[in-house]
Amino acid sequence: MIEASSGVANREITPRLGYAATLLIAALWMTPFLWMLVAAFNPHTYGGSGMASLVPSYVPTLGNFAEAWASADFPRYGLNTAIISFGILAGQIVMITLAGYAFARLEFPGRTLCFYLFLLQLMLAPVVLIVPNLATIAKLGLYDSLLGVMAPYFASAFGTFLMRQAFRAIPRELEDAALIDGASVWQRIGFIYLPLAKPSLIAFGIVSVTSHWNEFLWPLMVINSPDLRPLTVGLASFTRGAEGAQAWGVIAAGTLMVSAPLLIAFALFQRAFVNSFVSSGIK
Amino acid sequence: MTSTTRRSVLAGAAFAASFAITPAFAQAPTEIELFFPVPVDGQLARDMTALIKEFNEKNPAIKATPVYTGSYDETLIKTRAAMKAGKPPAAVIMSANFLLDLKIEGEIQKLDDLIKTDGKTNEAYMGQFFRALHGNAVLDRSVYGVPFHNSTPLLYVNADHFKEAGLDPEKLPSNWEELASAAKKLTKREGDRVTRWGIIAPSNYDYGGWILQALTQSNGGQWFNVDYGGEVYYDSPSMLGALTFWSDLVGKHKVHPAGVQAGGAVSTAFLSGQASMVLLSTGSLTHIRTNAKFPYKVAFVPKNVKNEVPIGGASLVIPTGVEGERRKAAWTLINWMTSPEKSGWWSRATGYFAPNMAAYELPEMKEFIAKNPDAGIAVSQLAYAKPWFATYKTVPVRKAIEDELQAVLSGKKQPKEALVSAQKTADEIMKPYVEQTALKLPTN
């Protein structure tokens, strides 16, 4: 009896502590976002001591959004960013599925060596490759094009690694059964491996889209035409002055506009996303 | 009118129109790109677009496209990458102190023959620009860059705060002692918390090195060998004095916030009244003027030994590999942009100096200076300006000291050890060049 009650007490206290700790971390993590939200609606765009406050002390205004919106061609930049992020993802899905299958299931000489060489890509900081990549892009005739921004990312080492792990976890018997029914290699990938690796694919998709949505330096290198600018470059052209003052209100409003599509998508598909992370093992 | 006749009339009109259009089609405009950074604020990206649009309207044979290329450092990366990819832009607005490195690497062109074709000598051509700007444009007697917008650091002061602290806003600090004592009076505290800083100077990359150069020079010292690209004097007494002064404002007097202060945040702190004095570029003048809701004053950078500041800003360059019609078109654009009218317009829009001295003779500029004496003070400081530090591999050599500067301002290092280590890193970076040039001795 006594043992049982102390057990209950334990069970009650520990989750509460855990819950409180989670809330605390969540609050810390949310602070910059909340500040951005508060600043975006602040009519005093250059601050004042109230600018640093997390608690709004003003009549909210949409003026900052209007100014940010007028500063750059956001619909076009948004479209460009979407084309880049989802175009990269589409290319990656094809490449990592096929490469992942090859490394997981096909037997060929030097397979392990090849795989490790492939993984070496993860060790290189992308900045180091700017010049050689740009030279290749120019030779392919892709300089100043959206495809040029996308191309270097199609072969993702991280994605290939992820898919290889996912495919290896799928019992080989399933493939053997399909093989007996006369399924081709494409059919086996399409009907057995891909559906079963869906959580990994979704998880990879989130990581890929968020990172390319926010990318600045590489698109800046490839793109010259104002019409082809992605959001990050467009936003930077009016917020990143080094010698002027930072118009925090406008920057916050612009940043909110740039990140809103991703935030909304995450809010809508939150459950599916979290599940896919849990089952794919990425945390 | 029947439909037949209407159709024939339309056809005739179209036929006639096709003749009228032909000459324009026969000579397609020469397409050139101008890479430009936005060193000030977003408004300038729009101003630049407007400027180039006007150029294209006035020069139908040329079609220039302005390409936003990030910060000064990113503009350098993008230009170099584009050149290596075989796509050099026709013209670039390049940070003035990168020209030496670009010249050493053979990445920018001499403009001498273009000047000669226009019937001028190099001396006559450069004579139209302020003397202080020549050091960052003329290298080995050849012209490599055309000054476009230039700056020096400037002391900005909140006049209301001065009065409130019992200081005279008509008599601004002119030396380090006065600066430190004014900063002490201006700093406000609530217990241990500082609610208003006496002075803030930016220390982010690019800006920090420039401000430290201003302090070093006003301390009587030199930052680099003006005549040779392989020497910097990081570990020298004048620089130790400058860095110690800055670090004392933070650690000893507690009138300057600790840690890295970004340029934009410094202007914001000034505009919002959280800083009473700031050291910022003349490039910020227009921005401060339009956004300050209080009376402000500007003054020379306070001296310790003598008045001297470095030049900042950017010049127009033509990369190697730009030839023929594109080169000519780039030259036309460069001369148009640096003409007295345009450089004056740009100066009023930004706060930068118009490098072309004739700009200040124009009536609209005279009127502008009369109305805005702060802009006039900025120009008069040019008489005390010296070239901006420029070495072989300027950016990494500059980062070597900026990393240490940031460590000192964050309280992680003492000035002396910081300078010793910056000197070591910089020497290491410049070693290949020094061995190729200064140490290349006859062997027999």
Boltz contact constraints between the chains, C-beta under 6 A:
constraints:
  - contact:
      token1: [A, 46]
      token2: [B, 271]
      max_distance: 6.0
  - contact:
      token1: [A, 46]
      token2: [B, 272]
      max_distance: 6.0
  - contact:
      token1: [A, 46]
      token2: [B, 291]
      max_distance: 6.0
  - contact:
      token1: [A, 47]
      token2: [B, 268]
      max_distance: 6.0
  - contact:
      token1: [A, 47]
      token2: [B, 272]
      max_distance: 6.0
  - contact:
      token1: [A, 48]
      token2: [B, 272]
      max_distance: 6.0
  - contact:
      token1: [A, 71]
      token2: [B, 42]
      max_distance: 6.0
  - contact:
      token1: [A, 130]
      token2: [B, 81]
      max_distance: 6.0
  - contact:
      token1: [A, 131]
      token2: [B, 81]
      max_distance: 6.0
  - contact:
      token1: [A, 131]
      token2: [B, 84]
      max_distance: 6.0
  - contact:
      token1: [A, 134]
      token2: [B, 81]
      max_distance: 6.0
  - contact:
      token1: [A, 134]
      token2: [B, 85]
      max_distance: 6.0
  - contact:
      token1: [A, 135]
      token2: [B, 84]
      max_distance: 6.0
  - contact:
      token1: [A, 135]
      token2: [B, 85]
      max_distance: 6.0
  - contact:
      token1: [A, 138]
      token2: [B, 85]
      max_distance: 6.0
  - contact:
      token1: [A, 138]
      token2: [B, 86]
      max_distance: 6.0
  - contact:
      token1: [A, 138]
      token2: [B, 87]
      max_distance: 6.0
  - contact:
      token1: [A, 143]
      token2: [B, 87]
      max_distance: 6.0
  - contact:
      token1: [A, 220]
      token2: [B, 70]
      max_distance: 6.0
  - contact:
      token1: [A, 221]
      token2: [B, 78]
      max_distance: 6.0
  - contact:
      token1: [A, 221]
      token2: [B, 81]
      max_distance: 6.0
  - contact:
      token1: [A, 224]
      token2: [B, 33]
      max_distance: 6.0
  - contact:
      token1: [A, 224]
      token2: [B, 67]
      max_distance: 6.0
  - contact:
      token1: [A, 237]
      token2: [B, 38]
      max_distance: 6.0
  - contact:
      token1: [A, 237]
      token2: [B, 45]
      max_distance: 6.0
  - contact:
      token1: [A, 237]
      token2: [B, 68]
      max_distance: 6.0
  - contact:
      token1: [A, 238]
      token2: [B, 42]
      max_distance: 6.0
  - contact:
      token1: [A, 238]
      token2: [B, 45]
      max_distance: 6.0
  - contact:
      token1: [A, 241]
      token2: [B, 38]
      max_distance: 6.0
  - contact:
      token1: [A, 241]
      token2: [B, 40]
      max_distance: 6.0
  - contact:
      token1: [A, 241]
      token2: [B, 41]
      max_distance: 6.0
  - contact:
      token1: [A, 242]
      token2: [B, 39]
      max_distance: 6.0
  - contact:
      token1: [A, 242]
      token2: [B, 263]
      max_distance: 6.0
  - contact:
      token1: [A, 243]
      token2: [B, 39]
      max_distance: 6.0
  - contact:
      token1: [A, 243]
      token2: [B, 40]
      max_distance: 6.0
  - contact:
      token1: [A, 243]
      token2: [B, 263]
      max_distance: 6.0
  - contact:
      token1: [A, 243]
      token2: [B, 281]
      max_distance: 6.0
  - contact:
      token1: [A, 243]
      token2: [B, 283]
      max_distance: 6.0
  - contact:
      token1: [A, 243]
      token2: [B, 284]
      max_distance: 6.0
  - contact:
      token1: [A, 244]
      token2: [B, 40]
      max_distance: 6.0
  - contact:
      token1: [A, 244]
      token2: [B, 41]
      max_distance: 6.0
  - contact:
      token1: [A, 244]
      token2: [B, 287]
      max_distance: 6.0
  - contact:
      token1: [A, 245]
      token2: [B, 267]
      max_distance: 6.0
  - contact:
      token1: [A, 245]
      token2: [B, 268]
      max_distance: 6.0
  - contact:
      token1: [A, 245]
      token2: [B, 271]
      max_distance: 6.0
  - contact:
      token1: [A, 245]
      token2: [B, 287]
      max_distance: 6.0
  - contact:
      token1: [A, 246]
      token2: [B, 264]
      max_distance: 6.0
  - contact:
      token1: [A, 246]
      token2: [B, 268]
      max_distance: 6.0
